[in-house]
Amino acid sequence: MDQAMYPSLTQEIAKKRAELAPEPLAAFKAFSKAVFAPGALDAKTKQLIAVAVAHVTQCPYCIKGHTQGASRAGASDAEIMEAIWVAAEMRAGGAYAHSALALQELEHLHTPR
């Protein structure tokens, strides 16, 4: 296999994105800047949340970028890994919680009509 699953982010890709949809890109950048600006949560906490969410959404670029961001914001390796475990638990918890739908459907299927 000669080609990587996910291409490296390059200046060419960034330029093409900007050429094809400049307004949405500008809006997204402004939104991102506003979200990660100082507020009720500090930068480290916001980046740890982003690391966790990136693992749930399974975005490799977000995982790399926000892991770097969390580290730069002062998060320890252990804090980053713990955030990842929180994400894993939440994803697994969602599957477990939704089993109620399957159980309800099975009950409906097995109820004589």
C-alpha positions, 0 to 999 in steps of 0.5 A: 500500500503506497498511500497513507489512509490519511494524507498529511496536512499541507499548505496545498490542502489548506490553500485548496480548502480556502479557494473552494469555500473561503466564507465557511472556512473563515467562519469556522476559524472564527468559531474555533478561536471563540470556543478556545478563547479564555472563559469559564474554562481554562485552556488546559481543560478545553484542550483535554475536552477536545482530546476526549471528543476527538477520540469519540469522533475518531478524527486523527487530525483532531487527536494529534492537534488537540493532544499537542494543544493540551500538552502545550497548555500544561496537561500532563501525559497522565491527564491526557490519557485519563481524558481518553479513558473518560471518552472511552467510558462515555462511548461504551456507556452510550452503547450500554444505555442504548441497549434499552432500545433493543430490549424494548424492541425484543419485548415487543417482538415476543409479545403475542398479538 
